[in-house]
Amino acid sequence: MEELLSGWDHLDEAELSVYNEPPVSGHNNRAHRVPVASLRASFEALLPTLEEQEIAFNSVVYSVGRGVQHVPLVDFQSTRRRDVERGSEALVAEYSAARAALFASGESFHLYLGVLLSRDEWLSFMGRLLLLNPPDSKPVTDARWVGRRLIGGYGALRLSAKTRRFAHFGAPRLVREW
């Protein structure tokens, strides 16, 4: 994650959240603002403190002079890598992302786009995710995740695998970079 955020010198902090499964709306989260430069170290320090909880990367990032921005995140519902990569490629191109990373989470895929969005741009992005789902076909993006994240006011993707639900999958693993 640090690599994805490293291109913006003005970024000071990012958010990690500790949550109980299932994350209904974001209201059961404990957010931790951490320096971007020590994101990995902060994650590794939180990890051993968890019992039946998970750590997520939140879309919210903070910078001096620019305030709160969002890193676009996607939780795909599909397990079909070809469909997920097609949707990812469309988003990378549409948002002119210089960097992006796709992770296999076990049950689905997670995409992190290397661009920054204002709150209004993030809201439009979340709506755009729903339009990746083709009519009369299996969904590609997780519409319920989009709904929960809109209610919570930020995107969040799981980084750990500490609960019974995810332990057998392990932590999300990188499968492609742009």
C-alpha positions in Angstrom: 0.0 0.0 0.0 2.9 2.4 0.8 4.1 1.9 -2.8 0.7 2.9 -4.2 0.6 6.1 -2.0 4.2 7.0 -2.4 3.8 9.0 -5.5 2.1 11.9 -3.7 4.5 13.8 -1.5 1.7 15.9 0.0 0.0 12.9 1.6 0.6 12.8 5.3 -1.7 10.1 6.8 -3.9 7.2 5.8 -6.5 5.2 7.7 -6.5 1.6 8.9 -9.6 0.3 10.6 -10.1 -2.6 13.0 -13.5 -4.0 12.6 -15.7 -6.9 13.8 -17.0 -9.2 11.1 -19.4 -8.6 9.4 -18.8 -4.8 8.8 -22.4 -3.6 8.5 -21.9 0.1 7.9 -18.6 1.1 9.3 -20.0 2.1 12.6 -18.3 -0.8 14.4 -14.8 0.3 13.2 -12.0 1.8 15.1 -10.1 4.0 12.7 -6.4 4.6 13.2 -4.8 7.5 11.4 -1.2 6.5 10.5 1.6 8.2 8.7 1.7 7.0 5.1 5.5 6.3 5.4 4.8 3.8 8.2 1.6 2.2 6.9 3.1 -1.3 6.8 4.7 -1.0 10.3 1.4 0.3 11.7 -0.5 -2.7 10.1 2.1 -5.1 11.5 1.8 -3.5 15.0 -2.0 -3.8 15.0 -2.1 -7.4 13.7 -1.1 -9.3 16.9 -3.7 -7.3 18.9 -6.6 -8.8 17.0 -9.0 -11.5 18.1 -11.8 -12.3 15.7 -11.3 -8.9 14.1 -9.9 -7.7 10.8 -7.8 -4.8 9.6 -8.9 -2.8 6.6 -7.3 -0.1 4.5 -9.7 2.8 4.3 -10.0 5.0 1.3 -9.6 8.2 3.3 -6.2 9.9 3.1 -5.1 13.2 4.6 -2.8 15.9 3.3 -1.7 19.4 4.2 -3.4 22.0 2.2 -5.8 19.5 0.4 -7.7 18.0 3.3 -9.4 14.7 3.0 -9.3 12.8 -0.2 -10.2 9.2 -1.2 -8.2 6.4 -2.9 -10.7 4.6 -5.1 -11.2 1.0 -3.9 -13.2 -1.8 -5.4 -14.6 -5.0 -3.9 -15.4 -7.3 -6.8 -18.1 -9.9 -6.2 -16.9 -12.1 -9.1 -14.3 -14.8 -8.7 -13.8 -14.9 -12.5 -10.4 -13.3 -12.9 -10.9 -12.5 -16.6 -14.1 -10.5 -15.8 -12.4 -8.7 -12.9 -9.4 -7.8 -14.9 -11.6 -6.4 -17.7 -13.5 -4.3 -15.2 -10.2 -3.2 -13.5 -8.7 -2.3 -16.9 -11.7 -0.1 -17.7 -11.4 1.7 -14.4 -7.6 2.2 -14.7 -8.1 3.7 -18.1 -11.2 5.8 -17.2 -9.5 7.3 -14.1 -6.0 7.6 -15.8 -4.5 5.7 -12.9 -0.7 5.7 -13.2 -0.7 2.8 -10.7 -3.2 0.2 -9.6 -3.0 -3.1 -7.8 -5.4 -6.1 -7.9 -5.5 -8.6 -5.0 -7.1 -12.0 -4.7 -8.9 -11.9 -1.3 -10.1 -15.5 -1.3 -13.8 -14.9 -1.9 -13.3 -12.2 -4.6 -10.8 -9.6 -5.8 -9.9 -6.2 -4.5 -8.7 -3.3 -6.6 -6.7 -0.2 -5.4 -6.5 2.6 -7.9 -3.5 5.0 -7.7 -5.5 8.2 -8.0 -6.9 10.7 -5.5 -10.6 11.8 -5.5 -12.5 14.5 -3.8 -15.5 13.4 -1.8 -17.9 14.3 -4.7 -15.7 12.4 -7.1 -15.6 9.4 -4.8 -19.4 9.4 -4.6 -19.5 9.3 -8.4 -16.9 6.6 -8.5 -19.0 4.4 -6.2 -22.0 4.8 -8.5 -19.7 3.9 -11.4 -18.8 0.6 -9.8 -22.5 -0.4 -9.9 -22.5 0.2 -13.7 -19.7 -2.3 -14.2 -22.3 -5.0 -13.5 -23.8 -6.1 -16.8 -27.6 -6.3 -17.1 -29.0 -9.8 -17.1 -25.7 -11.4 -16.1 -23.8 -12.3 -12.9 -22.5 -9.1 -11.1 -18.9 -8.2 -11.3 -18.8 -5.7 -8.4 -20.3 -6.2 -4.9 -23.4 -3.9 -4.8 -23.9 -4.6 -1.1 -20.3 -3.5 -0.4 -21.0 -0.3 -2.3 -24.1 0.3 -0.2 -22.3 -0.3 3.1 -19.4 1.9 2.0 -21.7 4.8 0.9 -23.4 4.6 4.3 -20.0 4.5 6.1 -18.7 7.5 4.0 -15.5 5.8 2.9 -14.2 2.7 1.1 -12.5 -0.1 3.0 -10.9 -3.3 2.0 -9.6 -6.1 4.2 -5.9 -6.6 4.6 -5.8 -9.3 7.3 -7.1 -12.8 7.8 -7.8 -13.2 11.5 -11.4 -14.2 11.7 -12.8 -17.7 11.2 -14.4 -16.5 7.9 -11.1 -15.5 6.3 -8.3 -17.4 8.1 -8.4 -20.3 5.6 -8.0 -17.9 2.7 -5.1 -16.0 4.2 -4.4 -12.3 3.7 -5.2 -10.9 0.2 -2.4 -11.5 -2.2 -1.2 -9.4 -5.1 -2.1 -10.9 -8.5 -1.6 -7.9 -10.9 -0.2 -4.4 -11.0 -0.5 -1.6 -13.6 
